[in-house]
Amino acid sequence: MPKLLHTGQVMIDLVMAVDKLPHSGGDVLAQSARFEAGGGFNVMAAAQRNGLPVVYLGRHGNGHFGDLAREAMTAEGIRLGIEQSTERDTGLCVALTEASAERTFISCIGAESELTGEDLASVAVEAGDFVYVSGYSLLYGGKAQALVDWVLDLPGGIKVVFDPGPLVDSPDAPLMKALFPRIDLWTGNRVEALRFTGTTDIAEALNGLADHLSANTLMVVRDGPQGCWISQHGDHRHVPGFKVVAVDSNGAGDAHAGVFVAGLAHGLSAVEAAWRANAAAAMAVTRWGPATSPGAAEVDALIRETFGA
């Protein structure tokens, strides 16, 4: 069985529910607040819950937040590929969810922003494995170059998954340009795709992305309640979403990405994997918190309920 090796960042989210964000200098009362593992943990939990073994290839801090991160990963069955921690603690993200289900993040990075070539060289990677790279990682001087160098040296039998995230908005950055030819699966959302390509609709964005990526790259662009678009070799296909009442969009895209990769790892076609990913994302937005992906049995149940099969 292949595994997912996640090179992104696990942080701790301070999750707070508010009616709406305050204006600058203002104040509001939150309906709830709690600490949860978040960041890259969301994708890993989604994949692990859907039958894909996961290894975390990131640093974890020496402190209270680091302890919370390790406890959460251990509870999910996620293996720590890099045991070394640093004097810094794991970072914190304040995640504010409004009544509209929209979420706003304010992050302070920590030990997860550091990674060396020696860290990565200690990890066994096997043919068929998926290596997940987050666009956030390209922004951290303490890990970006070492990570890209390691990815570019991976054998061809390793599938590289790239999630641009909201902060990577230019195809011209040197590290981004270096990474393009090695990306096997691009997974992001509509806003990210349009901004990255400077286009105004998803079809144009998919064509724009294809201009940068290799001919065989599979592209997935999430489109909220509408589902997602998948594209490979110029063939754009829309896979519809599932109708639900959303309460919190935090982590929905991560659930989609993790379940999609798990589907591919189990031999599903891109369309079949997209159906499962859409179902997982739909269920995730009906739950509060960041790592709200359902497990495989719940995904199966929603698909049966929807299609009567």
C-alpha positions in Angstrom: 0.0 0.0 0.0 1.4 3.4 -0.9 1.6 6.1 1.7 1.2 9.9 1.9 4.3 11.8 3.1 3.2 15.3 4.1 5.9 18.0 4.0 3.6 20.9 5.1 3.1 22.5 8.5 1.1 21.2 11.4 0.0 24.1 13.6 -2.4 24.5 16.5 -5.6 26.4 15.7 -7.4 28.5 18.2 -10.8 28.1 16.7 -13.4 30.8 17.6 -17.0 31.2 16.4 -18.3 34.7 16.0 -21.4 36.3 14.4 -19.1 38.5 12.4 -15.6 40.0 12.5 -15.2 43.3 14.4 -14.2 46.4 12.6 -10.6 47.6 13.1 -10.2 48.5 16.8 -13.5 46.9 17.7 -14.5 44.0 19.9 -16.9 41.0 19.7 -17.8 38.1 21.9 -17.1 34.6 20.6 -19.7 31.8 21.0 -17.0 29.2 21.5 -13.2 28.8 21.6 -11.0 25.8 21.6 -7.6 24.5 20.6 -7.4 22.0 17.7 -4.6 20.7 15.6 -4.7 22.3 12.2 -2.8 23.3 9.1 -1.3 20.3 7.4 -2.9 18.0 10.0 -6.3 18.5 8.3 -5.1 16.9 5.0 -3.3 14.1 6.8 -6.3 13.3 9.0 -8.6 13.1 5.9 -6.2 10.8 4.1 -5.7 8.5 7.1 -9.4 8.3 7.9 -9.9 7.2 4.3 -7.4 4.3 4.4 -4.2 5.9 3.2 -1.2 5.6 5.7 0.3 9.0 6.4 3.8 10.1 7.6 4.4 13.7 8.7 7.7 15.1 7.3 7.8 18.2 9.3 9.3 19.7 12.5 7.2 19.8 15.7 7.9 22.1 18.5 9.2 21.8 22.1 6.4 23.2 24.2 2.6 23.0 24.9 1.5 23.5 21.3 4.1 20.9 20.1 2.6 18.4 22.6 -0.9 19.1 21.3 0.2 18.5 17.7 2.0 15.2 18.5 -1.0 14.0 20.5 -3.4 14.7 17.7 -1.2 13.0 15.1 -0.7 10.0 17.3 -4.4 9.7 17.9 -5.1 9.6 14.2 -2.4 7.0 13.5 -0.2 9.5 11.7 3.5 8.5 12.0 6.1 11.1 12.8 8.8 10.8 10.1 11.1 13.4 11.7 11.6 12.9 15.5 13.8 15.9 16.0 12.1 19.0 17.6 13.6 22.4 18.2 13.7 24.9 21.0 10.8 26.7 19.4 7.2 25.7 20.0 4.8 24.7 17.3 3.0 27.7 15.7 -0.5 29.0 16.4 -3.3 30.1 14.1 -6.3 32.0 15.2 -9.2 30.7 13.1 -12.3 32.9 13.2 -15.5 31.5 11.7 -18.4 33.8 11.1 -22.1 32.9 11.0 -21.9 32.9 7.2 -19.4 29.9 7.5 -16.6 32.1 6.1 -13.3 31.8 8.0 -10.4 34.2 8.6 -6.9 33.1 9.7 -4.1 34.9 11.6 -1.0 32.8 12.0 2.2 32.9 13.9 4.7 30.4 12.7 6.9 28.2 14.9 9.1 25.1 14.6 7.1 23.8 11.7 8.7 26.4 9.4 12.1 24.8 9.8 13.4 21.8 7.8 16.8 20.7 6.6 18.1 18.4 3.9 19.4 16.1 6.6 15.8 15.8 8.0 14.4 14.8 4.7 17.3 12.4 3.8 16.5 10.3 6.9 13.0 9.4 5.5 12.4 6.3 3.4 10.3 7.0 0.2 9.1 4.2 -1.9 7.7 3.9 -5.4 4.0 4.6 -5.5 4.1 7.0 -2.5 2.6 10.5 -2.7 4.6 13.4 -1.4 2.4 16.4 -0.5 3.9 19.9 -0.8 2.1 23.0 0.5 2.6 26.4 -1.0 3.0 27.8 2.5 6.3 25.9 2.7 7.8 27.9 -0.2 7.4 31.1 1.9 9.6 29.9 4.8 13.3 30.6 4.4 14.1 28.0 6.9 12.8 25.1 4.8 11.9 26.1 1.3 15.1 25.5 -0.6 15.9 22.3 1.2 12.4 21.0 0.5 12.4 21.9 -3.2 15.9 20.4 -3.7 14.7 17.1 -2.1 11.5 17.0 -4.2 13.4 17.5 -7.4 15.7 14.6 -6.5 12.8 12.2 -5.9 12.6 9.2 -8.3 9.9 9.4 -11.0 7.8 6.7 -9.3 7.0 9.1 -6.5 3.9 11.2 -7.1 4.2 14.9 -6.1 1.0 16.6 -4.9 1.1 20.5 -4.8 -1.4 22.6 -2.9 -0.7 26.3 -3.6 -2.7 27.7 -0.7 -3.8 31.3 -0.6 -0.4 33.0 -0.3 1.3 31.6 -3.5 0.0 33.9 -6.2 2.7 34.1 -8.8 4.1 31.5 -11.3 7.3 33.6 -11.6 8.8 32.9 -8.2 12.1 31.0 -8.7 11.2 28.1 -6.4 7.8 27.8 -8.0 9.3 27.7 -11.5 11.7 25.0 -10.4 8.9 22.9 -8.9 6.5 23.1 -11.9 7.9 20.2 -13.9 7.9 17.8 -10.9 4.2 18.3 -10.0 2.0 15.3 -10.7 -1.2 16.6 -9.0 -2.2 20.2 -8.5 -5.0 20.7 -6.0 -6.4 24.1 -5.1 -9.5 26.2 -5.0 -11.2 28.5 -7.5 -9.9 31.8 -6.0 -6.3 30.5 -5.9 -6.4 29.3 -9.5 -7.9 32.5 -10.8 -5.4 34.7 -8.9 -2.4 32.5 -9.9 -3.2 32.6 -13.6 -4.7 36.1 -13.8 -7.9 34.7 -15.4 -11.6 35.2 -14.8 -13.1 31.6 -15.1 -12.0 28.1 -14.2 -11.7 26.9 -17.8 -9.2 29.7 -18.5 -7.4 29.0 -15.2 -7.0 25.3 -16.1 -5.6 26.2 -19.4 -3.3 28.7 -17.8 -2.1 26.2 -15.2 -1.4 23.7 -18.0 0.9 26.1 -19.7 3.2 25.9 -16.6 2.8 22.3 -15.6 4.0 19.1 -17.4 1.7 17.5 -20.0 0.7 14.6 -17.6 -0.2 16.7 -14.6 -3.6 16.1 -13.1 -5.3 19.4 -12.0 -8.1 19.7 -9.4 -9.8 23.0 -8.8 -12.4 23.1 -6.0 -15.4 25.3 -6.6 -17.2 25.3 -3.3 -20.8 23.9 -3.2 -20.5 23.4 -7.0 -18.0 20.6 -6.5 -14.8 20.6 -8.4 -13.1 20.6 -11.9 -10.5 18.1 -12.9 -8.3 18.4 -16.0 -5.6 16.4 -17.6 -4.3 16.5 -21.2 -6.7 19.4 -22.0 -9.8 17.5 -21.0 -11.8 19.6 -18.4 -14.5 17.8 -16.5 -16.9 19.1 -13.9 -17.8 16.9 -11.0 -20.9 18.2 -9.1 -21.0 18.8 -5.3 -23.4 17.6 -2.7 -26.2 19.8 -1.2 -25.7 20.5 2.5 -26.2 23.3 5.0 -22.7 24.7 5.8 -21.8 25.9 9.2 -18.0 26.1 9.0 -15.9 26.1 5.8 -12.6 25.7 7.8 -10.8 22.6 6.6 -13.2 21.7 3.8 -10.6 22.1 1.1 -8.1 20.0 3.2 -10.7 17.3 3.5 -11.2 17.3 -0.3 -7.5 17.1 -1.0 -6.8 14.3 1.5 -9.7 12.2 0.3 -8.9 12.8 -3.3 -5.3 11.5 -2.9 -6.6 8.6 -0.8 -8.9 7.7 -3.7 -6.1 7.7 -6.2 -3.9 5.6 -3.9 -6.6 3.0 -3.8 -6.7 2.8 -7.6 -9.8 5.0 -8.3 -10.0 7.1 -11.5 -9.7 10.9 -11.1 -13.5 11.2 -11.5 -14.3 8.6 -8.9 -11.8 10.1 -6.5 -13.4 13.5 -7.1 -16.9 12.2 -6.2 -15.5 11.0 -2.9 -13.6 14.2 -2.3 -16.7 16.3 -3.0 -18.7 14.2 -0.6 -16.1 14.5 2.1 -15.8 18.3 1.7 -19.6 18.6 1.8 -19.8 16.7 5.1 -16.8 18.7 6.5 -18.6 22.0 6.2 -21.5 20.7 8.3 -19.2 20.3 11.3 -17.3 22.8 13.4 -13.5 22.8 13.5 -10.5 22.3 11.1 -10.0 18.6 10.8 -13.6 17.6 10.2 -13.2 15.1 7.3 -15.4 12.1 7.5 -14.0 8.6 7.3 -14.4 6.2 4.4 -17.6 4.6 5.7 -19.3 8.0 6.1 -18.3 9.0 2.5 -19.7 5.7 1.2 -23.0 6.3 3.1 -23.5 9.8 1.7 -22.8 8.6 -1.9 -25.3 5.7 -1.4 -27.9 8.1 0.0 -27.4 10.5 -2.9 -27.3 8.1 -5.7 -29.3 5.2 -4.3 -26.6 2.7 -5.0 
